[in-house]
Amino acid sequence: MKKLELKKTVIYSLSLFIVGLIFYNTKDLILGAPLSVHTAIDGATISDSFLPISGNAKHASTLEINGRVIALNKDGSFSDGALLSPGYNIVEITMSDRFGKEKRKVFHLVAEPSKAVAQAINVHYQ
């Protein structure tokens, strides 16, 4: 009787392991490839007109920042940026994976560049 229970337990454990392994290997197909973005927090006010954007788009076939295609490193990491206009800005990061799934992250930011901008100097030559 105990041998039968042991066989059932081993078969159940092995089946559970195989199902878990199958899910792990196909999770990108089911859930879409992961996209992580390191930039300012959504809704933040930025004191610079350039927003550095970096992150990881593992298994991505294309990555775009505001419609502009960005190059990905071999490991899926990327580093680029977006030029912000003074006032309200929307930065959209879109990733498409090889299975046709798309992930999108949208950041709403306010840019308030500092007032200390280079000013033209009137030079008179004689």
C-alpha positions in Angstrom: 0.0 0.0 0.0 2.8 2.4 0.8 4.6 1.7 -2.5 1.5 2.7 -4.4 1.3 6.0 -2.4 5.0 6.7 -3.0 4.5 6.1 -6.8 1.5 8.4 -6.9 3.5 11.1 -5.0 6.5 10.8 -7.4 4.3 10.9 -10.5 2.3 13.9 -9.1 5.5 15.7 -8.2 7.1 15.0 -11.6 3.9 16.1 -13.4 3.8 19.3 -11.5 7.5 20.0 -12.2 6.9 19.4 -16.0 3.9 21.7 -16.1 5.9 24.4 -14.2 8.8 24.0 -16.6 6.5 24.3 -19.6 4.9 27.5 -18.2 8.3 29.0 -17.4 9.5 28.4 -21.0 6.3 29.7 -22.6 5.5 32.6 -20.3 6.7 35.2 -22.8 4.3 33.7 -25.4 1.4 33.7 -22.9 2.0 37.0 -21.0 4.2 38.9 -23.4 7.9 39.8 -23.0 8.8 41.8 -19.9 9.4 45.6 -20.2 11.1 47.5 -17.4 11.7 51.2 -17.7 14.0 53.3 -15.5 13.0 57.0 -15.8 11.1 59.7 -13.9 8.0 58.8 -12.1 4.7 59.3 -14.0 3.3 62.7 -13.1 6.6 64.1 -12.0 7.9 67.6 -12.6 11.3 67.6 -14.3 13.7 70.6 -14.0 15.6 69.6 -17.2 14.5 69.5 -20.8 16.2 66.2 -21.5 14.8 63.0 -19.9 17.2 60.0 -19.8 15.4 56.7 -20.3 16.9 53.3 -19.8 15.6 49.9 -19.0 15.3 46.3 -20.3 13.1 44.9 -23.0 14.0 41.2 -22.9 13.0 39.2 -26.0 11.8 42.4 -27.8 11.9 42.7 -31.6 11.3 46.5 -31.6 11.3 49.3 -29.1 10.1 52.8 -29.7 10.2 56.0 -27.6 7.6 58.4 -28.9 7.5 56.6 -32.2 11.3 56.6 -32.7 13.0 53.2 -33.0 15.6 52.6 -30.3 18.5 50.1 -30.6 18.6 47.3 -28.1 21.7 45.7 -26.7 22.2 41.9 -27.0 20.9 41.4 -23.5 17.7 43.5 -24.2 18.9 46.6 -22.3 18.5 50.1 -23.8 19.6 53.6 -22.9 18.3 56.7 -24.7 16.3 59.7 -23.9 13.6 62.1 -24.9 13.7 65.9 -25.4 10.9 67.6 -23.4 9.1 70.8 -24.3 8.5 73.3 -21.5 5.2 72.4 -19.9 3.2 69.2 -20.1 4.7 66.2 -22.0 3.7 62.7 -22.8 6.5 60.1 -23.2 5.3 56.8 -24.7 7.5 53.7 -24.7 6.3 50.8 -26.9 7.8 47.3 -27.2 6.8 44.6 -29.6 7.9 41.1 -29.1 8.5 38.3 -31.6 5.1 36.8 -30.9 3.3 40.0 -32.0 2.4 41.1 -28.5 2.8 44.7 -27.6 3.5 46.4 -24.3 3.2 50.2 -23.7 4.2 52.4 -20.9 3.1 56.0 -20.8 4.6 58.8 -18.7 2.9 62.2 -18.2 5.6 64.7 -17.2 5.9 68.4 -16.7 9.1 70.1 -17.7 10.2 73.3 -16.0 13.7 74.0 -17.3 15.7 76.4 -15.2 15.6 80.1 -16.2 19.4 80.2 -16.4 19.6 79.7 -20.2 22.4 81.0 -22.3 21.6 84.5 -23.5 22.8 86.1 -26.7 25.4 88.8 -26.1 25.4 91.8 -28.5 28.9 92.2 -29.7 29.8 95.2 -31.9 32.8 94.8 -34.1 34.6 97.9 -35.4 
